[in-house]
Amino acid sequence: MSIDSQFPHLFSPLRVGGIELRNRTALPATLTNYARASRVTPRWSQFLIERARGGCALVVSEVIAVDPQAIAHQAIVSGYAPENEIALRQTADGIHAAGSHIVGQLWHPGRQQLWQPSHSPMGVSDQPDAYSWTVPHVMSDAELDRLAGAYADTAARLARCGFDGIELHGAHGYLITQLLSPWSNTRTGRFGGSRDGRTAFCRLAAERIRDLCPEGFVIGLKMPAREGVDGGIDPSEAAAITAELAATGLIDYFAYGQGNFSTSLEDHVPDMHYNPGHFIDLHKQMRAAAGGVPVMALGRISEPALAERVVAEGYGDMVGLGRAQVADAAWANKARGGDLSHIRPTVFNNFCWGEVHAGKPLEEFHNPMLGRDGEHAFVPDRATKARRVAVVGAGPAGLECAATAAERGHDVTLFGASAEPGGKLRLEAALPGHEEMARVIDYLLGRAERAGVQFELGRMAGAGRLSEFDTTVLATGSECRAPAIQSDGSVPTIDVRELARRLNGDAAPRGHRAVLFDFDHTAMTYGAADALAARFDELWLLSPRTHLAQAVNYCSSLGVHRRLHVAGVNILTAAEPVAVARRSIRVRNVFSGAERDLDHADLLVYATPRLVNDRLANALAARDVIQIGDCMAPRNLMIAVHEGHGAALRL
């Protein structure tokens, strides 16, 4: 195999239907919410084009609605009317100019109620939607027949716009999943009952697409290999469906996304707590059933070596890299060129998925250029005048600012109180399941070093030292505030960050009973809960709110609840600690005022709203300084990195 890459299988060509891909990398459909009023926007197109320019061979668009009832909200592109044809043509042209191919994902949510409760959900049976518990209108055979035609009409429109094919979205519990699954499809007759009936809609839609679209037009199907519910599609059923549909000759490739909108939605976007390539064994099983039809393996794959293994060892014919390419549009080009240290890592914290699930535009916490023209090869403009810049604080905000400012030609010195850069993010990386967060620090540090940033770590700069610089940027972060608890000191009390510090040393706490006060609801707090549950016989988790994990994206919050319940953590909602005396923690219900004591406590850990670390800012009040990240106002990691980036561009 003559491929100029250390990953020769990944960067070999592949025939899929009527097209030949230049390599085996694919962008799975990735919801961006960049559309407006169901119209394609420049950012919607650019997100896809930039990944093609970055070397991705097959670009699958995000969902395109086939019917007005499929518009879950106005950031979903309509494919059933001509209003988007010009923009879709421009998108296809841009992707072809970059040497790649584009497939449009055709979508109808069926009974799923997400963002548009005013719409009447259209289901295939009368079971409630597993997410919202809404009971749908049950579509008749005639309505499903009409809808199959809508899929075909939309595919024909995309073909006229230059798209190379379509993908039928039959995963994650949407309409086609509801038809394929014996768990959700309880109908009889033409579109129900036997497996042949449950696959009938897929076959009908594909046949009509073949009739309306040119020869060689690609038809893919994304479906679950494991639905994750009793009586649903399991690997055996998925393999049988795959074999049946492959035998028709209608499907040109298969892709598999796990779970549905029950608690198994956690499998939809496997996070940091899953193994790399968590589902590739399922893909290998489906590939055996596909009879030579190419299979796209996907789900928590980000390292080029793993992607190479997927192809070389027969787990899949293509590798779907979603979150990896959200983080870095040029993932494929960098991997092919062996430029691995320059790949912006994805750490699978699912922040980006949480944004779109909330109906907001897609953002990645450490890719500020996401979806912008030139993203795949972004280099910041050189400064018109080089300055001596001091950046104080070596957390993610400070590292991003220092690296970007130095890349623009400024003379940058980065100060950090700790001898090790990374700030509070380094502490989070000490928690179980969060170890990959250290990769963000390593990436930012590598950029800063290559750009020539000078480091003064292990001491915080004072006002005198900073007077030597033209500009000072403060990224000094924040601290947890101590809760208002009367205490006699009999129970050691520390914040969640101090717990993370101790986990790396000999002082890692252990004992019988620990109490964690969750006045924070972020993923870091639940990493602390996992650590405490592993080290103490008994853990009590208290929160003044009525439910947990409100600052964690929905998919990952399912994992939070699963781990807490499996570990036997005692959860008290609407509760707060009010006093500590004689190794007992008094807890009060925030609604009733009723109190109870948790006796024989060995440790109290708190995660609370943070306080700005503004001591240095106050000392420099008379000077022109820039504050970024938590020392401006305590917020999240994305704001810290994006503010650091923006401040550097303004210097």
Disulfide bonds with the S-S distance in Angstrom:
none
